[in-house]
C-alpha cells in the first residue's frame, strides 16, 4: 500500500506532489560520480571474493526478454537457474527467472519446488505506453499464472511532463493487482536525464508502494550505471530512515562481468549498508553475467579458468 504520510499530504494533486518531490535534497552529480568511481576501485581478497561471487549468483534475476523467446528457451533457462554449474552442485541457485508474461506458466512449471522465483515484466514493457486497463490485465494474468514478482515500467513521458499523479496512481493500481506478488518498479533511468529526476522517481515509486526500485529495462542506454545505482541506494536508505520500511534495489542492463557485480556489492555495503546485502533486498538483472560469475568461481576453486563456451549460452 502507498505510504500513508504521502496519501493525505502529497497525492491530492500534481501541485502537492511536485512540491514534495522537488523539495527533496538535490543530487551533487559530480560528487555522486566521484564517490561511485572511488568505491569501484576497492579491492577484495580471495576469500572475500569467493563469498562475493556466490552472493552475486544468488542475487541474479536470470533474464530473457526477446521477441524470439520460446517455451524451450525458458525451460533451459530455468534449468540453468536451479543448477548453474551442473559439474559443481555447490554452485548456488539464482534468485529468479524473469520472462514475458505469456511465458510465466512455462517458467513456473519448470521451476516448481526449486525455490527460484518467477518474475514477469508487465505494464507494456519496455515503453510503459499503454492504457492502465491493459497494464492491469497483463499484471493480473502474470500473477494468476504464478509469477511471484512483477517488474513494471513507469510512464516516463508522464513523469518528464510533470504528471506525477498519473505515475503514482498507476503504481498504486498495479501494486493492488499484484496481490501477494512483489512489485519492482522500473524507472528507466537512462531516459530521466538528471540524477535529481532519478531521486524523485525513486521516492515517488517507493511512496506509491514499490517493493523494489529498478534502474532499467535493459533496452535503453545508458542502463545501470554505478552513480545512478548509488543515488537509488541513498534513496532507499533515507526512505527507511523516514518511514521504517525497507525497499529493495535492482540494477539491470549492462552488468556483464564479475567485476561489475562486485562493484555493485561494494556500493550496496558502503551506501545503504549490510542489511541490503541479501537477495531479498538487492538483485542483479542480467543475462550474460551468470556465465562470467561461474567462470571466475571455477578459477578460484580449481585454479583453471574455463573458456566462455564451457557454460550454456543464456
N, C-alpha and C positions, 0 to 999 in steps of 0.2 A: 504494500500500500504506500501511497505517497506520504512523505514526511508531513506530519500534522502541523508543524510550525509554519510550513510554507502554505498549507491549504488555505488558511484564512488570510494570511498576510500578503501572499505574492501570486496567487493564481486567479485573482478576481479579474485581471485584465493584463493585456500586454504591457501597459504602463507600469503596473506594480511589479511584474516580472522583470521588466527592463531595469527598474530601479534596484531590485535585488541583485541581479546578475552583474550589472555594471557598477555596483557598489563593492564587488569583490576586489581584493587587492590585485593590482596589475602584476603581470609576469615580467621579470627582468630577463629579456630574451638573451642578452649577451651572457648574463650570469648563469642562466639555465644551460646554455650550450657549453660554457666553460666547466661547470660542475659535472655535466654528463661526460665531457671529454676526460676530465680528471679521474672520475670513477672508472672509466673504461680502461684505464692503464693499470688498475690494481692487479697484482699477480696472485695466483692461487697455487699453493704447493700440491704435490702429487696426491697425498691422501685426501685433502680437501677437494681436489679436482675430481677425484673418483666419486665422492659423495655428491658433488655439484652436478655431475653428468647424470647420475641416477635420479636425482631430484628433477632435473630438467626433463628427462624422459617421462617421469610421472606427471609432469605439467603439460605435456604436449596434447593439443587438440589436433589429431591427425586428420587432415582435411583434403577432400576432393570436391571441387566446385566448378566443374566444367560441363559444357553442354553435351559433351560426348560421354558423360558418366553412364555406366551400365550397372545392373544388379551384380554382375560378376565382378566388376571392379570394386564395388562396395564390399562384397563378401571377402575379396582378397585383402582389402584394406583392414577389414575387421579382424581377420586372422593375424595380420601383422601387428595390429594394436594390442592384441592379447599376448602374442608371443613375438616380440620384436626381433629377437635373435633365436631362431629355432635350435641353433647349436649351443646356446647358453641359456638354460632355463632360469638362471638367476637374474637375467635382464628384466627389469620391472615393466609392467604394462603401462600404457599411456592413460591419460585421464579420460579422453573421449574421442569419438569419431564424429566429424562434422560433415554433413551432407545436405543436399537439397531436400525439401520437404517431401517430394514424391518418392524418395528413396529411404525415408525413415524406417518404414516397416521392414525393409530388407536388412538394414543395419541392426535393428532391434532383434530380429530373429537370429542373425549371425552372432550377436554379442550376448545372447541370453545367458545369464548366470556367470558372466565373466567379471563383473564389477566395473567394466568400461562403460562410460555414459554415451548417450547418443545426443548430439547437438544438431540442430537444424537451423539453417538460415531461413528466415521468413520475411514477411513485410516488404515484398518487392525488391529483394536483394538483387544486385548491389545498389541500385539507384535510389530506392525508397520512394519512387514516384508512382503512387497508385492510390486509389481511394481507400480510406480507412477500412471500409467494409471488406475489401479484397484482402487487406493485410490481416484482418482478424480471421477470415476464413482460412487463410494459409496457416496462421498460427494454430488455430483450433484443430486443423487436420493433422499437423505435425504432432501435437500433444496427444491427440486421440490415437495416433499410430505408435505412440510410445516414446516420443522424444522427452528426454529429461532436462534438456536445456534448449532455449530458443535464442538465437543471435539475430536481433532485429537491427535494421538500419534507420537512422533518423532521416527526416526530410531536410537535407542540408539547404535546399533552396529556401524553405520556410525559415530556418534558423538564420541564414545570412540576410534574409529580408526583414529580420526582427520580429517575425511571428512566433515568438517563444511560446505563447499559449497553445498554438496548434501542435508544436513539437511535444510540449508537456502532456497535453491531453491524449495524444497518440500513444505515448509511452505508458501512461496510466491505463489506457484501454487494452493495449497489448499485454501488459502485466496481468491484468484481470483475466484475459483469455488464456494465459499460461497456466492458470491453476497452480498446481504444486511444482511445475517445471520452473527452473531458474531462468531469469531473463538477463541476457547480455546485450547491452545497448552499444551499437557500433556508431562511433562519431564521424568516421571517415575524415580524420584529422588533416589529411593532405588537401582537403577542399575547404578547410576552415580558415585558412590564410594567416591567422596570427595565434600566438600562444595564449593571448588573452581569451580568444574565442574557444580554444581548447579547454581552458579552465572553466569558462562559463558553460560550455556544453556538458562538461563533466558534472558540474554541480546541478545543472538542470536535469540531467538523466538520473542522478542519484536521488534528488528530491522527488522525482516522479515515480520512483520505485525500483530502479535498476538493481539487480543483484551483482552485476559486473558492469564495468565500462570497458569498452574495447576500442583500440585505435582505429582499425581499418578493415576494409573488405578484402584487401589484397589485390584489388583490381585497379587501384589508383596509386600513382606515385607522386610524392614520397608516401611511404606507409608507416611502419613502426620505427620511427627514429628514436634514439635514446633521449634527446631533450624533450620530445613530446611525451614519452613514457614517464619521464621524470615529473613533468607538470601534472600528469594524471595521478601519479603516486602521491604527490603532495596533496592533491585534491582529496583522495580517499583518506589519507592520514588526517587532514584537517576536518573532513566531514565526520569521521568517527569521534574526534575530539569534541565536536559541537553536538552531535546527536546520539553518540553511543552506538551507532550502527556501523558495522564493518562491511565494506563493499570491495569486491574483487576487481582486478585489473587484468586485461588480456591484450598484450601487443600482438599484432598479426600482420603478416606481409613483410617480406624481405629478411626474415630471420632464418638464415640458412646454415650457419656453422655453429660448432660448439663454442667458439669464441663469442659469437653473437649471443648465444644463450647465457653463457656465464656472465657476460657484461650486464645482461638484464637482471640476473640474480643478485649481483653486487649492488645494482641500482636499487632493487627492492629492499635489500637489507639496510642500506645506508639512508634511504629516503623515507620509506614507510615503516620499516622495522621488521624484526624476525617474525612477527605474527602473520605476515603476508607470505612467508616462505613455505607455502603449502599449496598443493593443487586446489584446495578448496577456495583459495583466495588469489592465486596467480596462475595464469595459463599462458602458453605459447602457441599461437595459432600458426601452423606450419604444415607443409607437405614434404619438403626435401630435408628439413632439419634432422629428422629422426635418423636417417642413414648416417649423417656425419657424427651424431652423438654415439651411435653404435660403433662406428669405426674407431673413434677415439677411446671408447670404453674397451674395445678389444685390444687396442695398442697398450693401454695401461695394465690390463690383466695378463696379457700373453707376451708382450714385447714385440708383437708383429702387427704391422699396420696393414690391414686388408685393403684391397682396391675397392673403388666405389661400386663395381659390379658384383661384389660379394653379397650384397643385400638386394632384396627385391626393390624395383623402382616404384615410387609412390605415384 
